[in-house]
Amino acid sequence: MSQCKECGATLPENARSCPQCGADNARATSAAEGPQKELDFLKPALAGGAALGVTGSVIALISSLAPILGLLNITCCLWVPGGGAFGAYLLNKQRPGTLKYGDGAIVGAISGVFGAVVSTILGIPLRLMQTARLEQASEQIRQSQMPPGMKDFILQMTAPGINITVLLIGFCFAAVLYAIVATAGGSLAVAVINRKKIDN
Amino acid sequence: VCIRCTSIYFGFLAGLITLTQPRARWFKIAVAITAVEWLLALLIVDIEILRALSGFLLGASAAPIVRTGMEEMFARGRKTAHESM
């Protein structure tokens, strides 16, 4: 039998919240198991984010060196939810089989933001290595038919060299996108690795 | 974007609208079906309807899990913010 950590009431089996005080079941613990250890989200999230950022950058590097290996893109950016899932996997080691979907989501979200930091930093030398390719892309954009405002924006984004504004825009875009997708990856990883019955 | 990925997105949307309870077992089954279909497409025969169906199942079964995860995450964030005030 489980007991509510907030008010001590006995909980029905698999209850998500305490019927007495309404506290979240995540805070409830089994009397036999004792209090649950607090989760440390940061270390698994940093590892997940590092894995996400490094894997994405390595794939981008390989694709730029050998365009035929651009086929790696068929992985559909799976390294982004994969980073969140890796963070959830490491988090699960702290309290095996007891994670909730929200725990996976939290570690995934932090992994996504940290992954954006890593990929932005690793993207700087990658961008410098792609000067010829970026110049070629800029030339194609100059010759294309598109609204002037949009053309200027895209030309600024594809301009060779390092531009702080471009880096910041790229980072913000990646941070939001990676956080959302890695949050999904973290939650889904909990569904896969959690051997205890997690759903009501 | 291939038909499998498109079906995952549409399945996810359909799952968000229609499914309320997360089912980890359904998601695991959908992952297994997609893996089998992927291997089948790679090694034997690539059938678009199978791609579409397996992708749809995967997306639909993932949606309530992702939504529950986000709800729990935001609920925890609100609680932490409330406690710190």
Interface residues (C-beta under 8 A of the other chain):
Chain A: D24 A26 C76 K100 Y101 G102 D103 G104 A105 I106 G108 A109 T183 A184 G186 S187 L188 V190 A191 V192 N194 I198 D199 N200
Chain B: C5 Q21 P22 R23 A24 R25 F27 K28 V31 A62 I65 V66 T68 G69 M70 E71 E72 M73 A75 R76 K79
